[in-house]
Amino acid sequence: MRPFERGEAFPVPASGNQLRRVSIRGAGVTILAQSGMFLVQLAGTLVLARVLLPSDFGLVAVVTTFSIFLASIGQIGFPEAILQRDSISHQLASNLFWINLGIASILTLAFASTGSLLAKIYGDARLAPIAVGASLSILLTGASVAHLALLNRGMRFSAVSANNIISRAASVVLSVLLARAGWGYWALVAGVVAQPLATTLGAWFLCRWIPSLPRQAEGTASLFRFALNVNGRWNLSYCTRNLDNVLVGWRFGPGPLGFYKKAYDLFALPANQFFSAFPVAVSTLSRLTRDPAQYRRYLLGGLSAVALVGMGIGGVLTLVGRDLVRIILGPGWASSGWIFTFFGPGIGVMLIYGVTGLIHLSIGTPHRWLRWTIIEFVVTALLFLVALPWGPVGIATAWTASFWILVIPAFRYAGRPIQLEVAPVIRTTGNYLLASVLAGCACALIIRGIPSLSALPHWTGALARMMTTSIIFTALYLGAIVMVHGGRAPLRQFAGVLREMVSTKKLSPPPTDEAVYGKQANGTVSLATSGVASTSWTAAVKMDNRAQEPAPPVGMS
């Protein structure tokens, strides 16, 4: 893609109904690619968990807890600013690129110089050189942010997804080769650096755009403030979501942290899969803010789809988590399986809770999101401190409790500017929660009534239990959905979304840039369509017919 080549416009592949179809298919490609990256990572984990020690993972986790945080300072906020804005110029994008790269350079040097401090705090001299090596990932990440954002704005979702898979594969292959060669924890460090390097090379190859030198441009300050609010929120949220690693590592050491971290990674996996299409959803919803009634219909329809899948995934993983960990990591990681049992009940509600972020970003209220994150941090940190005496299991339980405590207040606060009440949210998601609980309890009773299945030894027994439990739960869950909804309408509608995502029917040729964009005198472009991008959220608008009630327009705050 060559952005700004013709009249400063980005190419958009279709308009009208064709645009919707291309967008949904793009979301399908994105989610499929995320699943592909998971399989690549899973294959690497199967090898690495059997070659390296849990303490090796713990050592690198201590460092990457901070390095990923610093790398994401430029990775979060700037892409959303580029996506959410109706018009953007070459110079404005260039200014954001240089600001981002400058911040990344400063943070790289700062983190490399503080490696000795980490070594003193954790009492392990090996952390100092690890920090120096991992610091390179911060700079490399900053170099790719603007190009990836432009690719997403141009709806090149397939290209971005392919780049993500290749970079993940490069990281995993390098780590496995070095681990088998006896590099120990340095194999993991090499993988940490290899992934952003491959991502940056791919992003610059796919997006043939060379930033101009920075200079004054109208809109730079407003975009920077938007990015700061989003980034400030994410940074605080990152602190919340990594305070557990700090506490477990400090109180119990690298070994227990390694077990805990693997359980947490499995817990966070569904969210990573679902919200891989986050930029596309933000772009879609931000085009609907002038019609709050339609906005609410799209939002609740998408929320219904997330709840259907999320509650199903959460239920089945709660039941099979221990056997799944045994199969993936081996018998030496049984502690991770036990910890994950306490994470499982929080998976579905975690996915639902994440939708509140889409509301804040799409209606342009990142400052409100930042304020809410302060509350989130305080509540979660207090739960962690209360649960710490119970070890990693207690921290996992605190995570699950935090989402259940915060989800309703979060929707109430996020939805206030668009007059989104909590009652429709509860109606949209509550039936899927009830179906998951009913199916989970019934499935547990059935499995417990088969003693021969529970007694099967080794990984073959774990695989048999996992497959049997998954099949029984899925059948019960789908049946419970039909029962609580009084029909199969939610399942038929969701199946329609999936068919549209994976459709191989050829789309008509895209229109020219001039047919989609209206040129302005200042050289920027303004979107001439109301839906530049869409996801399964668009097609899922009819997932819950009760979300279709009309409402008078309201102003955005």
SVG drawing of the C-alpha trace seen along z (x, -y; Angstrom):
<svg xmlns="http://www.w3.org/2000/svg" viewBox="-40 -25 65 72">
<polyline fill="none" stroke="black" stroke-width="0.4" points="0.0,0.0 1.2,-3.5 -0.8,-5.9 -1.1,-9.6 -0.1,-8.8 -3.2,-10.1 -4.8,-13.2 -3.7,-12.2 -6.5,-9.5 -6.4,-5.9 -7.8,-3.3 -11.0,-1.7 -12.0,1.6 -15.7,1.1 -18.7,-1.0 -22.3,-0.4 -23.2,3.2 -19.9,4.4 -18.0,2.4 -19.8,4.2 -19.0,7.6 -15.4,6.7 -15.1,5.4 -16.7,8.5 -14.4,10.7 -11.5,8.6 -12.6,9.3 -12.8,13.0 -9.3,12.9 -8.0,11.1 -9.5,13.5 -8.4,16.5 -4.8,15.1 -4.9,14.6 -5.8,18.3 -3.0,19.1 -0.5,17.2 -1.8,19.1 -1.2,22.4 2.4,21.3 2.9,20.1 1.4,23.4 3.8,25.5 6.7,23.5 5.4,23.8 5.1,27.6 8.9,27.7 10.1,24.9 8.2,26.2 10.1,29.5 13.5,28.0 13.6,25.0 13.0,24.8 10.1,23.0 12.6,20.6 13.8,19.7 10.3,18.5 10.1,16.7 13.3,14.8 12.3,13.5 8.8,12.8 10.2,10.5 12.0,8.4 9.3,8.5 6.7,7.3 8.5,4.0 9.8,4.0 6.4,4.8 4.9,2.0 7.4,-0.5 7.1,0.8 3.4,0.4 3.6,-3.3 4.0,-4.1 2.0,-1.1 -1.2,-2.1 -2.9,-5.4 -1.2,-6.5 -2.8,-3.9 -6.2,-4.6 -5.7,-8.3 -5.0,-7.5 -8.0,-5.2 -10.6,-7.3 -9.9,-10.6 -12.1,-11.3 -9.2,-12.9 -5.5,-12.7 -2.6,-14.2 0.8,-12.9 2.5,-15.5 0.2,-14.8 1.0,-11.0 4.7,-11.9 4.7,-14.0 3.1,-11.2 5.7,-8.7 8.6,-10.9 7.0,-11.6 6.5,-7.9 10.0,-6.9 11.5,-9.6 9.6,-8.3 10.7,-4.7 14.3,-5.7 14.4,-7.4 12.6,-4.5 15.0,-2.0 18.0,-3.7 16.3,-4.2 15.3,-0.6 18.7,0.8 20.4,-1.4 18.1,-0.1 18.9,3.6 21.2,3.5 18.3,2.1 16.1,5.0 18.9,7.4 19.1,5.8 15.4,5.7 14.9,9.4 18.3,10.5 19.3,12.2 22.3,10.8 21.1,12.5 18.3,10.0 20.7,7.1 21.9,8.5 18.4,9.8 17.1,6.3 19.7,4.9 18.8,7.4 15.0,7.1 15.3,3.2 15.8,3.5 12.2,4.7 11.0,1.2 12.8,-0.6 11.8,1.9 8.1,1.8 8.0,-2.0 9.3,-1.9 6.3,0.1 3.4,-1.6 2.5,-4.3 2.9,-2.0 0.6,0.7 -2.0,-1.9 -2.0,-3.2 -2.4,0.4 -5.4,0.9 -6.9,-2.4 -6.5,-1.3 -8.4,1.9 -5.4,4.1 -6.3,6.6 -5.1,9.6 -1.6,8.1 -1.4,7.1 -2.6,10.6 0.0,12.3 2.7,10.0 1.7,10.9 1.8,14.6 5.2,14.5 6.7,12.4 5.3,14.7 6.6,17.7 10.1,16.2 10.2,15.5 9.0,19.0 11.4,20.8 14.4,18.8 13.6,19.5 13.1,23.2 16.4,23.5 18.4,21.6 16.7,23.5 17.6,26.9 21.1,25.6 21.5,25.0 21.0,21.2 18.6,21.5 16.7,18.3 18.6,16.4 16.5,18.3 13.4,16.6 15.1,13.2 16.1,13.7 12.4,14.4 11.3,11.3 13.6,9.2 12.9,11.2 9.2,10.7 9.1,6.8 12.1,6.9 10.2,9.1 7.0,7.1 8.8,3.8 10.4,5.1 7.1,6.5 5.2,3.3 7.6,1.1 7.5,3.5 3.7,3.6 3.2,-0.1 5.4,-1.9 5.4,-5.2 8.4,-7.3 7.7,-9.8 8.7,-13.4 10.7,-15.5 8.6,-16.7 7.2,-20.2 4.2,-22.1 0.8,-20.8 -2.7,-21.6 -4.2,-18.8 -0.9,-17.4 -1.7,-18.7 -5.2,-17.3 -4.1,-13.9 -1.3,-13.8 -3.7,-14.6 -6.1,-11.8 -3.1,-9.4 -2.0,-10.5 -5.4,-9.8 -5.6,-6.4 -2.1,-5.6 -2.4,-6.8 -5.4,-4.6 -3.6,-1.6 -0.4,-2.2 -2.4,-2.2 -4.3,0.8 -1.1,2.5 0.1,1.8 -3.0,3.4 -2.6,6.5 1.0,7.0 0.9,6.2 0.2,9.8 3.5,10.8 5.4,8.4 3.8,9.6 4.1,13.3 7.7,12.9 8.6,10.8 6.9,13.0 7.3,16.5 10.3,16.3 10.8,17.2 9.6,20.8 6.0,20.1 5.9,17.1 6.7,19.3 3.7,21.6 1.5,18.6 2.4,16.9 1.6,19.9 -1.8,20.2 -2.4,16.5 -1.4,16.7 -4.1,19.4 -6.6,17.2 -5.8,14.2 -5.8,16.1 -9.5,15.8 -9.3,12.0 -6.3,11.8 -8.2,13.8 -11.4,11.7 -9.9,8.3 -7.4,8.8 -10.1,7.0 -10.3,4.2 -9.1,1.5 -11.7,2.4 -14.5,2.3 -13.4,-1.1 -13.4,-2.5 -16.9,-1.1 -18.5,-2.4 -16.8,-5.8 -18.8,-6.4 -22.1,-5.9 -21.8,-8.4 -24.1,-10.9 -26.9,-8.3 -26.9,-7.1 -29.9,-4.8 -28.1,-2.9 -24.9,-3.0 -26.6,-1.2 -28.1,1.4 -24.7,2.2 -23.1,2.3 -25.6,4.6 -25.7,6.8 -21.9,7.3 -22.0,7.7 -24.5,10.6 -22.0,12.3 -19.2,11.8 -21.3,13.2 -22.4,16.2 -18.9,17.3 -17.2,16.0 -19.4,17.7 -19.0,20.9 -15.3,20.7 -15.1,19.8 -17.3,22.7 -15.4,25.4 -12.0,24.1 -12.9,24.1 -13.8,27.8 -10.8,29.0 -8.1,26.5 -6.1,28.9 -6.0,31.5 -5.3,28.9 -2.2,27.7 -1.0,31.2 -1.2,31.9 0.4,28.6 3.1,28.2 3.6,31.7 3.1,33.3 5.7,31.1 3.4,28.1 0.5,29.5 0.6,26.4 -0.3,24.2 -3.3,26.4 -4.5,26.0 -4.0,22.2 -5.9,22.0 -9.0,23.6 -9.5,20.4 -9.0,18.2 -11.6,20.1 -14.8,18.5 -13.5,15.1 -12.9,15.7 -16.4,14.9 -16.9,11.8 -13.5,10.6 -14.5,10.6 -17.7,8.7 -15.8,6.2 -13.4,5.4 -16.3,4.1 -16.4,1.0 -13.1,-0.1 -14.7,-0.1 -17.4,-2.5 -14.9,-5.0 -12.6,-4.9 -15.4,-5.1 -17.2,-8.0 -14.0,-9.9 -14.0,-9.9 -10.5,-8.4 -10.3,-10.9 -13.3,-9.2 -11.7,-5.8 -8.6,-6.9 -10.6,-8.0 -12.4,-4.7 -9.1,-2.8 -8.0,-4.5 -11.0,-3.0 -10.2,0.4 -6.6,0.2 -7.5,-0.6 -10.1,2.2 -7.9,4.9 -4.8,3.9 -6.8,4.2 -8.1,7.6 -4.5,8.7 -3.2,7.6 -6.0,9.4 -5.4,12.6 -1.6,12.6 -1.3,14.8 -3.0,17.6 -0.3,17.5 -0.8,17.7 -4.2,19.4 -5.4,16.5 -4.2,14.0 -6.0,15.9 -9.2,15.8 -8.8,12.1 -8.5,11.6 -11.8,13.4 -13.5,11.5 -12.4,8.2 -14.1,8.6 -17.4,9.7 -17.3,6.8 -16.5,4.1 -18.4,5.1 -21.8,3.6 -20.4,0.3 -18.0,0.1 -20.9,0.3 -22.9,-2.2 -20.0,-4.7 -19.0,-4.1 -22.5,-4.2 -23.6,-7.4 -22.6,-9.8 -24.7,-7.7 -27.6,-7.0 -26.8,-3.3 -28.6,-1.8 -27.3,1.2 -30.6,3.1 -30.2,3.9 -26.6,5.0 -27.7,7.4 -30.6,8.8 -28.2,9.2 -25.6,11.2 -27.5,12.7 -29.0,15.6 -25.6,16.8 -24.3,16.7 -27.2,18.7 -26.8,21.2 -23.1,21.6 -23.7,22.2 -26.4,24.8 -24.3,26.6 -21.2,26.5 -22.9,28.0 -24.6,30.7 -21.4,31.6 -19.4,31.8 -22.0,34.2 -22.0,36.4 -18.2,36.6 -18.0,37.4 -20.4,40.2 -17.9,41.9 -15.2,43.1 -13.3,45.0 -12.8,41.7 -11.4,39.8 -9.0,42.7 -7.3,42.7 -3.5,42.0 -0.9,40.1 -1.5,37.6 -3.8,40.0 -6.2,39.9 -6.0,36.1 -6.8,35.9 -9.7,38.3 -11.2,36.4 -10.7,33.1 -12.4,34.2 -15.3,35.9 -15.9,33.0 -15.7,30.5 -18.3,32.4 -20.7,32.9 -20.4,29.2 -20.9,27.9 -24.0,29.9 -25.5,28.9 -24.5,25.2 -26.2,25.0 -29.3,26.7 -29.4,24.4 -29.2,21.4 -32.2,22.6 -34.0,23.2 -33.4,19.8 -34.0,17.9 -37.1,19.8 -35.8,20.7 -32.8,21.1 -32.7,17.6 -29.4,16.6 -27.6,19.7 -29.0,19.1 -28.0,15.5 -24.5,16.2 -24.1,19.0 -25.0,16.4 -22.2,14.1 -19.7,16.9 -20.8,17.9 -20.3,14.3 -16.9,14.1 -15.6,17.2 -17.4,16.7 -15.2,17.3 -17.6,15.5 -15.6,13.0 -16.4,9.3 -16.8,6.7 -13.9,4.5 -13.3,1.6 -14.2,-2.0 -11.6,-4.6 -10.4,-6.8 -12.3,-9.8 -15.5,-7.8 -15.0,-7.2 -13.2,-10.2 -14.0,-13.9 -10.9,-16.1 -10.5,-19.2 -8.6,-22.3 -6.1,-21.7 -4.9,-18.5 -6.5,-16.1 -9.4,-13.8 -12.7,-13.3 -14.5,-9.9 -17.5,-10.0 -19.0,-6.8 -20.5,-6.2 -18.8,-2.8 -15.1,-2.7 -14.6,0.5 -16.7,3.1 -16.4,6.4 -18.6,9.2 -20.1,6.5 -21.8,5.1 -23.3,8.4 -24.2,9.3 -26.4,6.3 -29.5,8.6 -28.1,11.1 -30.4,9.8 -33.8,8.6 -34.5,6.9 -31.7,4.4 -33.6,2.9 -35.7,0.4 -35.5,-3.2 -34.2,-6.0 -34.0,-9.8 -30.7,-11.2 -28.4,-12.5 -25.3,-14.5 -21.8,-13.1 -19.8,-14.3"/>
</svg>
